[in-house]
Amino acid sequence: MPFINAANHVQAYGQYIGQTYVSTAARTLTIFDYLLTFDVEVQCIWNAPFSGVTLLFFVNRYINVVVTVFVFLSMTIFEPSPLM
């Protein structure tokens, strides 16, 4: 029975590592997209008069940046130790 439990832990850890890689790649591409389109955003959105549309744009665009920062921090700070 302990062998099955250990096998489950190894499988779960492998899935965790895979999820971490995919999440890191997706978030990195998101940040790359932000950097590529930032100059257009400044021209089109920042110079426009403030309205509900601009508020919606900023919330939609920058909530992902906040989430990305927290995800990267959680992956680096709360990384499980190899002894677990």
PDB file of N, CA, C and O in Angstrom, chain B, residues numbered from 101:
ATOM      1  N   MET B 101       0.810  -1.203   0.000  1.00  0.00           N
ATOM      2  CA  MET B 101       0.000   0.000   0.000  1.00  0.00           C
ATOM      3  C   MET B 101       0.857   1.273   0.000  1.00  0.00           C
ATOM      4  O   MET B 101       0.498   2.224  -0.695  1.00  0.00           O
ATOM      5  N   PRO B 102       1.970   1.342   0.741  1.00  0.00           N
ATOM      6  CA  PRO B 102       2.776   2.561   0.707  1.00  0.00           C
ATOM      7  C   PRO B 102       3.344   2.844  -0.684  1.00  0.00           C
ATOM      8  O   PRO B 102       3.563   4.001  -1.044  1.00  0.00           O
ATOM      9  N   PHE B 103       3.586   1.776  -1.473  1.00  0.00           N
ATOM     10  CA  PHE B 103       4.115   1.976  -2.821  1.00  0.00           C
ATOM     11  C   PHE B 103       3.110   2.731  -3.692  1.00  0.00           C
ATOM     12  O   PHE B 103       3.499   3.614  -4.457  1.00  0.00           O
ATOM     13  N   ILE B 104       1.844   2.398  -3.584  1.00  0.00           N
ATOM     14  CA  ILE B 104       0.809   3.075  -4.364  1.00  0.00           C
ATOM     15  C   ILE B 104       0.724   4.542  -3.944  1.00  0.00           C
ATOM     16  O   ILE B 104       0.582   5.427  -4.788  1.00  0.00           O
ATOM     17  N   ASN B 105       0.811   4.792  -2.654  1.00  0.00           N
ATOM     18  CA  ASN B 105       0.759   6.166  -2.163  1.00  0.00           C
ATOM     19  C   ASN B 105       1.951   6.973  -2.683  1.00  0.00           C
ATOM     20  O   ASN B 105       1.794   8.125  -3.088  1.00  0.00           O
ATOM     21  N   ALA B 106       3.139   6.370  -2.673  1.00  0.00           N
ATOM     22  CA  ALA B 106       4.327   7.056  -3.179  1.00  0.00           C
ATOM     23  C   ALA B 106       4.198   7.314  -4.679  1.00  0.00           C
ATOM     24  O   ALA B 106       4.602   8.369  -5.168  1.00  0.00           O
ATOM     25  N   ALA B 107       3.637   6.355  -5.403  1.00  0.00           N
ATOM     26  CA  ALA B 107       3.453   6.536  -6.842  1.00  0.00           C
ATOM     27  C   ALA B 107       2.490   7.688  -7.124  1.00  0.00           C
ATOM     28  O   ALA B 107       2.690   8.450  -8.070  1.00  0.00           O
ATOM     29  N   ASN B 108       1.462   7.812  -6.314  1.00  0.00           N
ATOM     30  CA  ASN B 108       0.523   8.923  -6.476  1.00  0.00           C
ATOM     31  C   ASN B 108       1.200  10.261  -6.224  1.00  0.00           C
ATOM     32  O   ASN B 108       0.922  11.244  -6.910  1.00  0.00           O
ATOM     33  N   HIS B 109       2.089  10.296  -5.238  1.00  0.00           N
ATOM     34  CA  HIS B 109       2.811  11.537  -4.948  1.00  0.00           C
ATOM     35  C   HIS B 109       3.742  11.913  -6.098  1.00  0.00           C
ATOM     36  O   HIS B 109       3.849  13.086  -6.458  1.00  0.00           O
ATOM     37  N   VAL B 110       4.412  10.919  -6.670  1.00  0.00           N
ATOM     38  CA  VAL B 110       5.308  11.184  -7.797  1.00  0.00           C
ATOM     39  C   VAL B 110       4.506  11.694  -8.992  1.00  0.00           C
ATOM     40  O   VAL B 110       4.921  12.642  -9.659  1.00  0.00           O
ATOM     41  N   GLN B 111       3.367  11.073  -9.262  1.00  0.00           N
ATOM     42  CA  GLN B 111       2.523  11.508 -10.372  1.00  0.00           C
ATOM     43  C   GLN B 111       1.989  12.925 -10.135  1.00  0.00           C
ATOM     44  O   GLN B 111       1.978  13.747 -11.051  1.00  0.00           O
ATOM     45  N   ALA B 112       1.554  13.205  -8.925  1.00  0.00           N
ATOM     46  CA  ALA B 112       1.030  14.536  -8.609  1.00  0.00           C
ATOM     47  C   ALA B 112       2.124  15.591  -8.732  1.00  0.00           C
ATOM     48  O   ALA B 112       1.868  16.696  -9.210  1.00  0.00           O
ATOM     49  N   TYR B 113       3.339  15.258  -8.306  1.00  0.00           N
ATOM     50  CA  TYR B 113       4.434  16.220  -8.417  1.00  0.00           C
ATOM     51  C   TYR B 113       4.781  16.478  -9.883  1.00  0.00           C
ATOM     52  O   TYR B 113       5.071  17.611 -10.267  1.00  0.00           O
ATOM     53  N   GLY B 114       4.749  15.428 -10.695  1.00  0.00           N
ATOM     54  CA  GLY B 114       4.989  15.593 -12.128  1.00  0.00           C
ATOM     55  C   GLY B 114       3.949  16.492 -12.774  1.00  0.00           C
ATOM     56  O   GLY B 114       4.278  17.320 -13.624  1.00  0.00           O
ATOM     57  N   GLN B 115       2.700  16.330 -12.374  1.00  0.00           N
ATOM     58  CA  GLN B 115       1.636  17.191 -12.890  1.00  0.00           C
ATOM     59  C   GLN B 115       1.832  18.631 -12.420  1.00  0.00           C
ATOM     60  O   GLN B 115       1.580  19.574 -13.170  1.00  0.00           O
ATOM     61  N   TYR B 116       2.276  18.794 -11.187  1.00  0.00           N
ATOM     62  CA  TYR B 116       2.541  20.138 -10.659  1.00  0.00           C
ATOM     63  C   TYR B 116       3.640  20.827 -11.465  1.00  0.00           C
ATOM     64  O   TYR B 116       3.518  22.002 -11.809  1.00  0.00           O
ATOM     65  N   ILE B 117       4.705  20.097 -11.764  1.00  0.00           N
ATOM     66  CA  ILE B 117       5.811  20.664 -12.538  1.00  0.00           C
ATOM     67  C   ILE B 117       5.327  21.049 -13.938  1.00  0.00           C
ATOM     68  O   ILE B 117       5.656  22.126 -14.436  1.00  0.00           O
ATOM     69  N   GLY B 118       4.548  20.169 -14.570  1.00  0.00           N
ATOM     70  CA  GLY B 118       4.009  20.471 -15.896  1.00  0.00           C
ATOM     71  C   GLY B 118       3.119  21.695 -15.879  1.00  0.00           C
ATOM     72  O   GLY B 118       3.200  22.544 -16.766  1.00  0.00           O
ATOM     73  N   GLN B 119       2.268  21.787 -14.869  1.00  0.00           N
ATOM     74  CA  GLN B 119       1.379  22.945 -14.742  1.00  0.00           C
ATOM     75  C   GLN B 119       2.191  24.223 -14.532  1.00  0.00           C
ATOM     76  O   GLN B 119       1.846  25.276 -15.070  1.00  0.00           O
ATOM     77  N   THR B 120       3.248  24.133 -13.763  1.00  0.00           N
ATOM     78  CA  THR B 120       4.098  25.296 -13.514  1.00  0.00           C
ATOM     79  C   THR B 120       4.755  25.779 -14.806  1.00  0.00           C
ATOM     80  O   THR B 120       4.811  26.981 -15.063  1.00  0.00           O
ATOM     81  N   TYR B 121       5.253  24.843 -15.618  1.00  0.00           N
ATOM     82  CA  TYR B 121       5.879  25.220 -16.887  1.00  0.00           C
ATOM     83  C   TYR B 121       4.876  25.880 -17.834  1.00  0.00           C
ATOM     84  O   TYR B 121       5.173  26.908 -18.444  1.00  0.00           O
ATOM     85  N   VAL B 122       3.696  25.287 -17.952  1.00  0.00           N
ATOM     86  CA  VAL B 122       2.681  25.837 -18.856  1.00  0.00           C
ATOM     87  C   VAL B 122       2.228  27.210 -18.373  1.00  0.00           C
ATOM     88  O   VAL B 122       2.076  28.134 -19.172  1.00  0.00           O
ATOM     89  N   SER B 123       2.013  27.343 -17.073  1.00  0.00           N
ATOM     90  CA  SER B 123       1.585  28.621 -16.513  1.00  0.00           C
ATOM     91  C   SER B 123       2.655  29.690 -16.716  1.00  0.00           C
ATOM     92  O   SER B 123       2.342  30.830 -17.060  1.00  0.00           O
ATOM     93  N   THR B 124       3.902  29.327 -16.504  1.00  0.00           N
ATOM     94  CA  THR B 124       4.997  30.277 -16.691  1.00  0.00           C
ATOM     95  C   THR B 124       5.096  30.717 -18.147  1.00  0.00           C
ATOM     96  O   THR B 124       5.297  31.899 -18.424  1.00  0.00           O
ATOM     97  N   ALA B 125       4.958  29.784 -19.069  1.00  0.00           N
ATOM     98  CA  ALA B 125       5.014  30.128 -20.494  1.00  0.00           C
ATOM     99  C   ALA B 125       3.864  31.054 -20.878  1.00  0.00           C
ATOM    100  O   ALA B 125       4.069  32.036 -21.592  1.00  0.00           O
ATOM    101  N   ALA B 126       2.665  30.748 -20.413  1.00  0.00           N
ATOM    102  CA  ALA B 126       1.506  31.577 -20.752  1.00  0.00           C
ATOM    103  C   ALA B 126       1.638  32.978 -20.177  1.00  0.00           C
ATOM    104  O   ALA B 126       1.347  33.960 -20.860  1.00  0.00           O
ATOM    105  N   ARG B 127       2.064  33.075 -18.955  1.00  0.00           N
ATOM    106  CA  ARG B 127       2.203  34.392 -18.334  1.00  0.00           C
ATOM    107  C   ARG B 127       3.335  35.190 -18.980  1.00  0.00           C
ATOM    108  O   ARG B 127       3.240  36.410 -19.115  1.00  0.00           O
ATOM    109  N   THR B 128       4.402  34.501 -19.377  1.00  0.00           N
ATOM    110  CA  THR B 128       5.502  35.184 -20.054  1.00  0.00           C
ATOM    111  C   THR B 128       5.046  35.747 -21.399  1.00  0.00           C
ATOM    112  O   THR B 128       5.408  36.866 -21.761  1.00  0.00           O
ATOM    113  N   LEU B 129       4.256  34.973 -22.136  1.00  0.00           N
ATOM    114  CA  LEU B 129       3.715  35.479 -23.399  1.00  0.00           C
ATOM    115  C   LEU B 129       2.777  36.658 -23.176  1.00  0.00           C
ATOM    116  O   LEU B 129       2.746  37.587 -23.983  1.00  0.00           O
ATOM    117  N   THR B 130       2.019  36.628 -22.098  1.00  0.00           N
ATOM    118  CA  THR B 130       1.130  37.746 -21.778  1.00  0.00           C
ATOM    119  C   THR B 130       1.936  39.015 -21.517  1.00  0.00           C
ATOM    120  O   THR B 130       1.599  40.084 -22.027  1.00  0.00           O
ATOM    121  N   ILE B 131       2.989  38.897 -20.732  1.00  0.00           N
ATOM    122  CA  ILE B 131       3.836  40.058 -20.445  1.00  0.00           C
ATOM    123  C   ILE B 131       4.509  40.553 -21.725  1.00  0.00           C
ATOM    124  O   ILE B 131       4.620  41.760 -21.943  1.00  0.00           O
ATOM    125  N   PHE B 132       4.953  39.628 -22.566  1.00  0.00           N
ATOM    126  CA  PHE B 132       5.561  40.000 -23.842  1.00  0.00           C
ATOM    127  C   PHE B 132       4.570  40.788 -24.698  1.00  0.00           C
ATOM    128  O   PHE B 132       4.943  41.778 -25.327  1.00  0.00           O
ATOM    129  N   ASP B 133       3.316  40.353 -24.725  1.00  0.00           N
ATOM    130  CA  ASP B 133       2.281  41.063 -25.477  1.00  0.00           C
ATOM    131  C   ASP B 133       2.064  42.466 -24.911  1.00  0.00           C
ATOM    132  O   ASP B 133       1.904  43.423 -25.670  1.00  0.00           O
ATOM    133  N   TYR B 134       2.057  42.590 -23.597  1.00  0.00           N
ATOM    134  CA  TYR B 134       1.905  43.920 -22.988  1.00  0.00           C
ATOM    135  C   TYR B 134       3.043  44.841 -23.409  1.00  0.00           C
ATOM    136  O   TYR B 134       2.818  46.008 -23.730  1.00  0.00           O
ATOM    137  N   LEU B 135       4.245  44.323 -23.406  1.00  0.00           N
ATOM    138  CA  LEU B 135       5.392  45.148 -23.783  1.00  0.00           C
ATOM    139  C   LEU B 135       5.337  45.552 -25.254  1.00  0.00           C
ATOM    140  O   LEU B 135       5.729  46.665 -25.605  1.00  0.00           O
ATOM    141  N   LEU B 136       4.856  44.659 -26.115  1.00  0.00           N
ATOM    142  CA  LEU B 136       4.768  44.972 -27.540  1.00  0.00           C
ATOM    143  C   LEU B 136       3.708  46.017 -27.852  1.00  0.00           C
ATOM    144  O   LEU B 136       3.879  46.815 -28.773  1.00  0.00           O
ATOM    145  N   THR B 137       2.615  46.021 -27.097  1.00  0.00           N
ATOM    146  CA  THR B 137       1.486  46.894 -27.429  1.00  0.00           C
ATOM    147  C   THR B 137       1.384  48.120 -26.530  1.00  0.00           C
ATOM    148  O   THR B 137       0.428  48.887 -26.641  1.00  0.00           O
ATOM    149  N   PHE B 138       2.347  48.312 -25.651  1.00  0.00           N
ATOM    150  CA  PHE B 138       2.260  49.422 -24.706  1.00  0.00           C
ATOM    151  C   PHE B 138       2.295  50.780 -25.407  1.00  0.00           C
ATOM    152  O   PHE B 138       1.562  51.689 -25.018  1.00  0.00           O
ATOM    153  N   ASP B 139       3.129  50.931 -26.429  1.00  0.00           N
ATOM    154  CA  ASP B 139       3.210  52.227 -27.114  1.00  0.00           C
ATOM    155  C   ASP B 139       1.904  52.583 -27.821  1.00  0.00           C
ATOM    156  O   ASP B 139       1.515  53.751 -27.845  1.00  0.00           O
ATOM    157  N   VAL B 140       1.230  51.603 -28.390  1.00  0.00           N
ATOM    158  CA  VAL B 140      -0.067  51.853 -29.029  1.00  0.00           C
ATOM    159  C   VAL B 140      -1.111  52.202 -27.977  1.00  0.00           C
ATOM    160  O   VAL B 140      -1.968  53.057 -28.200  1.00  0.00           O
ATOM    161  N   GLU B 141      -1.032  51.539 -26.836  1.00  0.00           N
ATOM    162  CA  GLU B 141      -1.957  51.847 -25.739  1.00  0.00           C
ATOM    163  C   GLU B 141      -1.800  53.295 -25.287  1.00  0.00           C
ATOM    164  O   GLU B 141      -2.791  53.989 -25.063  1.00  0.00           O
ATOM    165  N   VAL B 142      -0.574  53.743 -25.155  1.00  0.00           N
ATOM    166  CA  VAL B 142      -0.334  55.126 -24.722  1.00  0.00           C
ATOM    167  C   VAL B 142      -0.916  56.103 -25.736  1.00  0.00           C
ATOM    168  O   VAL B 142      -1.541  57.091 -25.352  1.00  0.00           O
ATOM    169  N   GLN B 143      -0.720  55.844 -27.011  1.00  0.00           N
ATOM    170  CA  GLN B 143      -1.240  56.740 -28.049  1.00  0.00           C
ATOM    171  C   GLN B 143      -2.766  56.756 -28.089  1.00  0.00           C
ATOM    172  O   GLN B 143      -3.372  57.824 -28.177  1.00  0.00           O
ATOM    173  N   CYS B 144      -3.385  55.591 -28.026  1.00  0.00           N
ATOM    174  CA  CYS B 144      -4.833  55.496 -28.268  1.00  0.00           C
ATOM    175  C   CYS B 144      -5.682  55.649 -27.010  1.00  0.00           C
ATOM    176  O   CYS B 144      -6.763  56.235 -27.069  1.00  0.00           O
ATOM    177  N   ILE B 145      -5.222  55.143 -25.893  1.00  0.00           N
ATOM    178  CA  ILE B 145      -6.068  55.090 -24.697  1.00  0.00           C
ATOM    179  C   ILE B 145      -5.710  56.197 -23.714  1.00  0.00           C
ATOM    180  O   ILE B 145      -6.600  56.864 -23.188  1.00  0.00           O
ATOM    181  N   TRP B 146      -4.429  56.399 -23.459  1.00  0.00           N
ATOM    182  CA  TRP B 146      -4.042  57.357 -22.430  1.00  0.00           C
ATOM    183  C   TRP B 146      -4.360  58.794 -22.821  1.00  0.00           C
ATOM    184  O   TRP B 146      -4.613  59.634 -21.959  1.00  0.00           O
ATOM    185  N   ASN B 147      -4.348  59.072 -24.107  1.00  0.00           N
ATOM    186  CA  ASN B 147      -4.639  60.432 -24.565  1.00  0.00           C
ATOM    187  C   ASN B 147      -6.127  60.673 -24.778  1.00  0.00           C
ATOM    188  O   ASN B 147      -6.538  61.808 -25.022  1.00  0.00           O
ATOM    189  N   ALA B 148      -6.931  59.639 -24.692  1.00  0.00           N
ATOM    190  CA  ALA B 148      -8.382  59.778 -24.878  1.00  0.00           C
ATOM    191  C   ALA B 148      -9.008  60.306 -23.590  1.00  0.00           C
ATOM    192  O   ALA B 148      -8.448  60.116 -22.510  1.00  0.00           O
ATOM    193  N   PRO B 149     -10.159  60.964 -23.690  1.00  0.00           N
ATOM    194  CA  PRO B 149     -10.847  61.408 -22.469  1.00  0.00           C
ATOM    195  C   PRO B 149     -11.296  60.204 -21.646  1.00  0.00           C
ATOM    196  O   PRO B 149     -11.672  59.164 -22.187  1.00  0.00           O
ATOM    197  N   PHE B 150     -11.249  60.369 -20.326  1.00  0.00           N
ATOM    198  CA  PHE B 150     -11.602  59.263 -19.437  1.00  0.00           C
ATOM    199  C   PHE B 150     -13.101  58.985 -19.524  1.00  0.00           C
ATOM    200  O   PHE B 150     -13.924  59.896 -19.440  1.00  0.00           O
ATOM    201  N   SER B 151     -13.436  57.705 -19.694  1.00  0.00           N
ATOM    202  CA  SER B 151     -14.841  57.297 -19.758  1.00  0.00           C
ATOM    203  C   SER B 151     -14.955  55.885 -19.198  1.00  0.00           C
ATOM    204  O   SER B 151     -13.974  55.297 -18.745  1.00  0.00           O
ATOM    205  N   GLY B 152     -16.151  55.367 -19.238  1.00  0.00           N
ATOM    206  CA  GLY B 152     -16.366  54.001 -18.772  1.00  0.00           C
ATOM    207  C   GLY B 152     -15.608  52.988 -19.612  1.00  0.00           C
ATOM    208  O   GLY B 152     -15.169  51.955 -19.106  1.00  0.00           O
ATOM    209  N   VAL B 153     -15.457  53.284 -20.886  1.00  0.00           N
ATOM    210  CA  VAL B 153     -14.730  52.386 -21.785  1.00  0.00           C
ATOM    211  C   VAL B 153     -13.252  52.345 -21.416  1.00  0.00           C
ATOM    212  O   VAL B 153     -12.651  51.270 -21.391  1.00  0.00           O
ATOM    213  N   THR B 154     -12.660  53.501 -21.129  1.00  0.00           N
ATOM    214  CA  THR B 154     -11.248  53.498 -20.747  1.00  0.00           C
ATOM    215  C   THR B 154     -11.049  52.811 -19.403  1.00  0.00           C
ATOM    216  O   THR B 154     -10.056  52.112 -19.203  1.00  0.00           O
ATOM    217  N   LEU B 155     -11.983  53.005 -18.486  1.00  0.00           N
ATOM    218  CA  LEU B 155     -11.900  52.307 -17.204  1.00  0.00           C
ATOM    219  C   LEU B 155     -11.970  50.799 -17.407  1.00  0.00           C
ATOM    220  O   LEU B 155     -11.188  50.053 -16.817  1.00  0.00           O
ATOM    221  N   LEU B 156     -12.902  50.353 -18.236  1.00  0.00           N
ATOM    222  CA  LEU B 156     -13.030  48.927 -18.528  1.00  0.00           C
ATOM    223  C   LEU B 156     -11.765  48.396 -19.186  1.00  0.00           C
ATOM    224  O   LEU B 156     -11.326  47.286 -18.883  1.00  0.00           O
ATOM    225  N   PHE B 157     -11.179  49.172 -20.079  1.00  0.00           N
ATOM    226  CA  PHE B 157      -9.935  48.769 -20.728  1.00  0.00           C
ATOM    227  C   PHE B 157      -8.824  48.575 -19.710  1.00  0.00           C
ATOM    228  O   PHE B 157      -8.141  47.551 -19.718  1.00  0.00           O
ATOM    229  N   PHE B 158      -8.640  49.566 -18.825  1.00  0.00           N
ATOM    230  CA  PHE B 158      -7.564  49.472 -17.841  1.00  0.00           C
ATOM    231  C   PHE B 158      -7.772  48.315 -16.870  1.00  0.00           C
ATOM    232  O   PHE B 158      -6.823  47.607 -16.535  1.00  0.00           O
ATOM    233  N   VAL B 159      -8.995  48.123 -16.423  1.00  0.00           N
ATOM    234  CA  VAL B 159      -9.271  47.002 -15.511  1.00  0.00           C
ATOM    235  C   VAL B 159      -8.995  45.681 -16.220  1.00  0.00           C
ATOM    236  O   VAL B 159      -8.348  44.795 -15.661  1.00  0.00           O
ATOM    237  N   ASN B 160      -9.485  45.550 -17.445  1.00  0.00           N
ATOM    238  CA  ASN B 160      -9.307  44.313 -18.194  1.00  0.00           C
ATOM    239  C   ASN B 160      -7.839  44.045 -18.508  1.00  0.00           C
ATOM    240  O   ASN B 160      -7.394  42.898 -18.471  1.00  0.00           O
ATOM    241  N   ARG B 161      -7.100  45.079 -18.811  1.00  0.00           N
ATOM    242  CA  ARG B 161      -5.703  44.896 -19.200  1.00  0.00           C
ATOM    243  C   ARG B 161      -4.790  44.673 -17.998  1.00  0.00           C
ATOM    244  O   ARG B 161      -3.902  43.822 -18.048  1.00  0.00           O
ATOM    245  N   TYR B 162      -4.994  45.419 -16.931  1.00  0.00           N
ATOM    246  CA  TYR B 162      -4.015  45.389 -15.851  1.00  0.00           C
ATOM    247  C   TYR B 162      -4.360  44.448 -14.708  1.00  0.00           C
ATOM    248  O   TYR B 162      -3.516  44.222 -13.841  1.00  0.00           O
ATOM    249  N   ILE B 163      -5.551  43.898 -14.671  1.00  0.00           N
ATOM    250  CA  ILE B 163      -5.833  42.876 -13.660  1.00  0.00           C
ATOM    251  C   ILE B 163      -4.983  41.636 -13.948  1.00  0.00           C
ATOM    252  O   ILE B 163      -4.567  40.936 -13.024  1.00  0.00           O
ATOM    253  N   ASN B 164      -4.727  41.368 -15.231  1.00  0.00           N
ATOM    254  CA  ASN B 164      -3.866  40.241 -15.590  1.00  0.00           C
ATOM    255  C   ASN B 164      -2.426  40.462 -15.154  1.00  0.00           C
ATOM    256  O   ASN B 164      -1.740  39.511 -14.780  1.00  0.00           O
ATOM    257  N   VAL B 165      -1.965  41.693 -15.196  1.00  0.00           N
ATOM    258  CA  VAL B 165      -0.607  41.986 -14.732  1.00  0.00           C
ATOM    259  C   VAL B 165      -0.495  41.722 -13.234  1.00  0.00           C
ATOM    260  O   VAL B 165       0.482  41.130 -12.778  1.00  0.00           O
ATOM    261  N   VAL B 166      -1.484  42.156 -12.478  1.00  0.00           N
ATOM    262  CA  VAL B 166      -1.484  41.938 -11.026  1.00  0.00           C
ATOM    263  C   VAL B 166      -1.516  40.443 -10.721  1.00  0.00           C
ATOM    264  O   VAL B 166      -0.769  39.965  -9.867  1.00  0.00           O
ATOM    265  N   VAL B 167      -2.371  39.713 -11.410  1.00  0.00           N
ATOM    266  CA  VAL B 167      -2.460  38.264 -11.193  1.00  0.00           C
ATOM    267  C   VAL B 167      -1.148  37.590 -11.574  1.00  0.00           C
ATOM    268  O   VAL B 167      -0.694  36.684 -10.875  1.00  0.00           O
ATOM    269  N   THR B 168      -0.539  38.016 -12.663  1.00  0.00           N
ATOM    270  CA  THR B 168       0.729  37.431 -13.096  1.00  0.00           C
ATOM    271  C   THR B 168       1.819  37.641 -12.052  1.00  0.00           C
ATOM    272  O   THR B 168       2.591  36.723 -11.772  1.00  0.00           O
ATOM    273  N   VAL B 169       1.889  38.813 -11.484  1.00  0.00           N
ATOM    274  CA  VAL B 169       2.888  39.081 -10.441  1.00  0.00           C
ATOM    275  C   VAL B 169       2.657  38.165  -9.244  1.00  0.00           C
ATOM    276  O   VAL B 169       3.606  37.582  -8.720  1.00  0.00           O
ATOM    277  N   PHE B 170       1.415  38.033  -8.811  1.00  0.00           N
ATOM    278  CA  PHE B 170       1.131  37.170  -7.667  1.00  0.00           C
ATOM    279  C   PHE B 170       1.407  35.698  -7.975  1.00  0.00           C
ATOM    280  O   PHE B 170       1.869  34.965  -7.100  1.00  0.00           O
ATOM    281  N   VAL B 171       1.135  35.259  -9.192  1.00  0.00           N
ATOM    282  CA  VAL B 171       1.413  33.865  -9.559  1.00  0.00           C
ATOM    283  C   VAL B 171       2.911  33.611  -9.558  1.00  0.00           C
ATOM    284  O   VAL B 171       3.365  32.604  -9.014  1.00  0.00           O
ATOM    285  N   PHE B 172       3.688  34.508 -10.159  1.00  0.00           N
ATOM    286  CA  PHE B 172       5.138  34.331 -10.153  1.00  0.00           C
ATOM    287  C   PHE B 172       5.694  34.347  -8.732  1.00  0.00           C
ATOM    288  O   PHE B 172       6.577  33.554  -8.403  1.00  0.00           O
ATOM    289  N   LEU B 173       5.191  35.232  -7.897  1.00  0.00           N
ATOM    290  CA  LEU B 173       5.655  35.266  -6.508  1.00  0.00           C
ATOM    291  C   LEU B 173       5.281  33.991  -5.771  1.00  0.00           C
ATOM    292  O   LEU B 173       6.082  33.460  -5.002  1.00  0.00           O
ATOM    293  N   SER B 174       4.078  33.500  -5.998  1.00  0.00           N
ATOM    294  CA  SER B 174       3.667  32.284  -5.297  1.00  0.00           C
ATOM    295  C   SER B 174       4.472  31.081  -5.767  1.00  0.00           C
ATOM    296  O   SER B 174       4.730  30.168  -4.982  1.00  0.00           O
ATOM    297  N   MET B 175       4.873  31.065  -7.040  1.00  0.00           N
ATOM    298  CA  MET B 175       5.665  29.939  -7.534  1.00  0.00           C
ATOM    299  C   MET B 175       7.090  29.990  -7.000  1.00  0.00           C
ATOM    300  O   MET B 175       7.721  28.944  -6.847  1.00  0.00           O
ATOM    301  N   THR B 176       7.608  31.168  -6.716  1.00  0.00           N
ATOM    302  CA  THR B 176       8.984  31.254  -6.239  1.00  0.00           C
ATOM    303  C   THR B 176       9.072  31.215  -4.720  1.00  0.00           C
ATOM    304  O   THR B 176      10.005  30.626  -4.173  1.00  0.00           O
ATOM    305  N   ILE B 177       8.131  31.821  -4.041  1.00  0.00           N
ATOM    306  CA  ILE B 177       8.187  31.871  -2.581  1.00  0.00           C
ATOM    307  C   ILE B 177       7.678  30.581  -1.954  1.00  0.00           C
ATOM    308  O   ILE B 177       8.275  30.069  -1.007  1.00  0.00           O
ATOM    309  N   PHE B 178       6.586  30.061  -2.475  1.00  0.00           N
ATOM    310  CA  PHE B 178       5.941  28.907  -1.861  1.00  0.00           C
ATOM    311  C   PHE B 178       6.243  27.609  -2.591  1.00  0.00           C
ATOM    312  O   PHE B 178       5.413  26.699  -2.599  1.00  0.00           O
ATOM    313  N   GLU B 179       7.407  27.508  -3.200  1.00  0.00           N
ATOM    314  CA  GLU B 179       7.821  26.288  -3.883  1.00  0.00           C
ATOM    315  C   GLU B 179       7.961  25.164  -2.852  1.00  0.00           C
ATOM    316  O   GLU B 179       8.644  25.341  -1.844  1.00  0.00           O
ATOM    317  N   PRO B 180       7.326  24.016  -3.089  1.00  0.00           N
ATOM    318  CA  PRO B 180       7.454  22.928  -2.116  1.00  0.00           C
ATOM    319  C   PRO B 180       8.894  22.416  -2.063  1.00  0.00           C
ATOM    320  O   PRO B 180       9.581  22.347  -3.081  1.00  0.00           O
ATOM    321  N   SER B 181       9.323  22.066  -0.884  1.00  0.00           N
ATOM    322  CA  SER B 181      10.686  21.571  -0.735  1.00  0.00           C
ATOM    323  C   SER B 181      10.771  20.153  -1.288  1.00  0.00           C
ATOM    324  O   SER B 181       9.768  19.439  -1.296  1.00  0.00           O
ATOM    325  N   PRO B 182      11.952  19.728  -1.754  1.00  0.00           N
ATOM    326  CA  PRO B 182      12.094  18.384  -2.313  1.00  0.00           C
ATOM    327  C   PRO B 182      11.868  17.284  -1.277  1.00  0.00           C
ATOM    328  O   PRO B 182      11.653  16.130  -1.648  1.00  0.00           O
ATOM    329  N   LEU B 183      11.914  17.615  -0.002  1.00  0.00           N
ATOM    330  CA  LEU B 183      11.751  16.600   1.034  1.00  0.00           C
ATOM    331  C   LEU B 183      10.292  16.278   1.320  1.00  0.00           C
ATOM    332  O   LEU B 183      10.009  15.315   2.033  1.00  0.00           O
ATOM    333  N   MET B 184       9.353  17.063   0.780  1.00  0.00           N
ATOM    334  CA  MET B 184       7.940  16.823   1.060  1.00  0.00           C
ATOM    335  C   MET B 184       7.433  15.647   0.302  1.00  0.00           C
ATOM    336  O   MET B 184       6.258  15.298   0.417  1.00  0.00           O
TER     337      MET B 184
END
